[in-house]
């Protein structure tokens, strides 16, 4: 049955009400702080900066009380693809003309620059996946939509529909676990009717043909859920130009500003360290 546990492999977009110090921070500053850190890790081209980012992410993981096994589980799904991209870096990364290859594979030299580039790519994406997991476990659905709405609220004077933008982002993030649940239900239903699931033997074409019957019903169910969600929103009076109030009024405290300052400081350190 472990072959059907798709939801356990999806860690992005799932909220854990653990009540940690990070959970209590203002959602606006959490979104800004996480955005700065993601931006810095994406552009960092120095292994020292990535190591600093790894240390910060481990510290955030500890502060947020997110289970380690849960956070690392999110790496299992993209890890083969990341290993493939890292392997490509071994062959396409430019190197110094005067340098000598460390080893040759099928006549192609593997240089030090390619190995370092592959390590940087692998470390960078692993850190980003864990950071996205932490942001999902510490930001609830309401906090995310309220925080985004308040952050982009000044753009309303320019004619932008900020409420619709915040709602679209929130639905996109929270729809990922629903896709995993639907895929799990469809796979179990097909397996109970004689379909072969969990068979890892066979070539690539056979495995693609095995997964292809899952895509069509999953796409169909997703469309039905989207239509049901739209009807529910219309039944509750949701409209683009409607001015809505919030039951919760967020107040930024000194600890929230300290969190944002530390995130900006760490982001600058990741980008500027030599």
N, C-alpha and C positions, 0 to 999 in steps of 0.2 A: 504493500500500500504506500510505501514511501515514494514510489514513482509518481503518485498522483498528488502529492502534497506541494502544489505549486505556490500556495500562499506563503508557506514557510520560506520560500526562496525570494520573495519580494519584501524588501525592508523599507523601501522608499514610500512615503505617504501614509505610514501607520503611526498613530499617536499613542504614546504611553503616558497615562496620568500618574506620574511618579512623584510629583510635588517637590522636585529638586530646586536648587537655587536658580538654575538655568530656566526651569519651567516658569518661575515667577517673574521673569524679566518682561519688560514691555514688548509686545509683539512687533511694534514698529522698529525699535532699535535692534531686536533680534534679527529681523529681516535684513536691515541695513548691515549689521555686523557680519552675518553669514555671507551676504553678497560681497562685501569687501574681501573676506577670506577666500571665497571661491574664485573671485577675480584674480587675487594674488597667486593662488596655487595654479591657476590656469596659465598665467603668463610667466611663472617662475621657470628660469632656465638654468638654475644652479642647484646642484645636489645639496648644498648646505641649506639653501632656502627651503627645499622640500623636506629636509630632515627637521628643520624648525617647525614647518607646518605639520609634520607628523607628530611631533611632540605636543603641539597645541591641540590637535584633534584628539590625541589620547587623553589629554587633560580635560577637554570638553566631554569626552566619553565618560570619564570618571565623575565629573561634576553632575552630569545629567542623569547618572545612575542607570544608563542604558546597558542592558546585559551585553557582555563582551561577545558571547557566542552568537547572539542575535545580530550584532553589528557585523561580525566577520562572516556570518552566513550570507549576507548580501553580496559578498565577493565571489561566491561559488558560481553564480550564473554567468557574469561577464568575464571571469578569470580566463577561460580558454581563448576568448576573443582578444583579451589584453595580452596574453602570452604570444598570440599570433602577430599582433601589431608590434610587440617588442622584438620578436624575431626578425620582422621585416627591417627594423631599424639597424640591425647588424649589417645589412647589405647595402642600404641606400644612404647611410649617413656619410657625408664628406669627411675626408681625413687629410692629414698633412702629407704632402707628396713624398717627403723624405722619410716618413715613418715606415716601419716594417710590420707586416701582418702578424698577429699573434698566432693564428692558425688558419689553415686553408680548408674549405669545404667545397668539394667538387670544383676545385680550381679557383674559387672565389675567396679572396682574403678577408678575414675578420680582424678589424682594427680596434684599438682601444676606444676610439671615439664612438664607434658603433655600439660597443658594449655599454658605455656610459649613457648613450642616448636611449638604449633599450631599458636600462635600469631606471632612468629618469621618467620615461613614459609609464612604466609599470607602477612605480611608487606614486606618481602624480594621480593616476586614475584610481588607484586603491584608496588614497587619501580622500579624493573627491567623493567616492561612493560612500565611504564611512561618514563624511561630513554631511552629505545629503540625508543619510539615515538619522543622524543626530538632529538635524533640523526638522525632520518629520516627526520624531518621537517627542520633541519639546514644543512643537507648535500644533495646537488643535485646529480643527476646521474653522471654528468661529474666530479664533485669534488670527489665523492667516488671512481670512477675508476682511476682518476689521482692520488689521494692520496695513494690508495693501490699500484698502479704501482710504484710510487716513493719510497714507504716504502720497498717494497720487491725487488727493483731494484738491490741492492748489491748481491742478491742470483743468479743473472744471470751468474756471473763468475763461479758458481758451476754447471751450466748446467740446472738449473730449468727454466721452462717457466713461468716467473712471469706475463707476460701479459695475458696469458690464465687464470691464477688463479684469477687475478683481475677482468677480464671480467666475469668469472663464479660466483664470489661472487656478483658482481653488478647485473647480470641478476636474480640471485636467490632472492635478496632483492626486486627488482622492479617487479618481476613476481607476488608477492602476491596481489597487487591491481587488476591486470588483472584477476586473478582467481576469485576475488570477483565480478568483473563486469560480467564475463562470467556466474557465478552461478546465478546472479541476472537476466540476460537475459533468461537463460534456465528456471528458476522458473516461470518467468512471462509468457513465452511461454506455459509452461505446464499448468499453472493456467487458461490461456485463452482458453485452450482446455478441461477444465473440471476437471483438477487434483485438489485435496484437498490440499490447502496450508494455513498455519496460524492456523490450528486446533490444539490446545494444549491439547485437551482431548484425552484419549486413553492410552493404556499401551505402554511400551517401544518397544515391537515388532512392533506395528502398526506404531509408529513414525519412526522407522528404515526403515520399508517398504515404508514409505512416502518419505524419503530422498534418498533411494537407486536409484530410477530412475534418480536422479540428478547427481550421481557420474559418470555413464558411459558416457553421452554426455559431461560432464565437462572434463573428462580424454581425450576423443577424440578431443575436441577443443584445449586442451592444447598441444597435440601432433602436431596438425596442425599449431598452432602458433609457436611452437618450430622449426618445419620444415621451415616455412616461414621466421623466424628470421635467421636461418642458411643460407638459400638461399640469403637473403638480405646482410648478412655479406660477403658471397663469392662474390656476385656481386660487392661489394665495395672494393674488394681486401684485405679483412682481412685474414691474415695468421699468423701462430704461430711464424715463424722465421723472420717476417718482422719488420724492425726497423722503428718506427713511431715517428714523432715529434708532439709537442703540440703547439697550437696557444697561450695558456696561460702559462706563466712562473710564478710559485708561488715563492714568496719571504717571508721568515719568518721574522716577525717583533718582537719587544720587547713585545708587547701585546700578541702575540702568545706564546712566551716562558713563560710569566706570567700565561697564562691560563693553560699550561701544568704543570708548577710547582705547581699551586694550586690544580689541579686534582691529582697529585702524592701525595701531602701533605695530602689532604683529604682522599685518599685511604689508606695511612699508618695509619692515625688517626682512620679510621673505623676498621682496622684490629688489631691495638695494644691497643685500649682503653679498660679499665677494667670496 
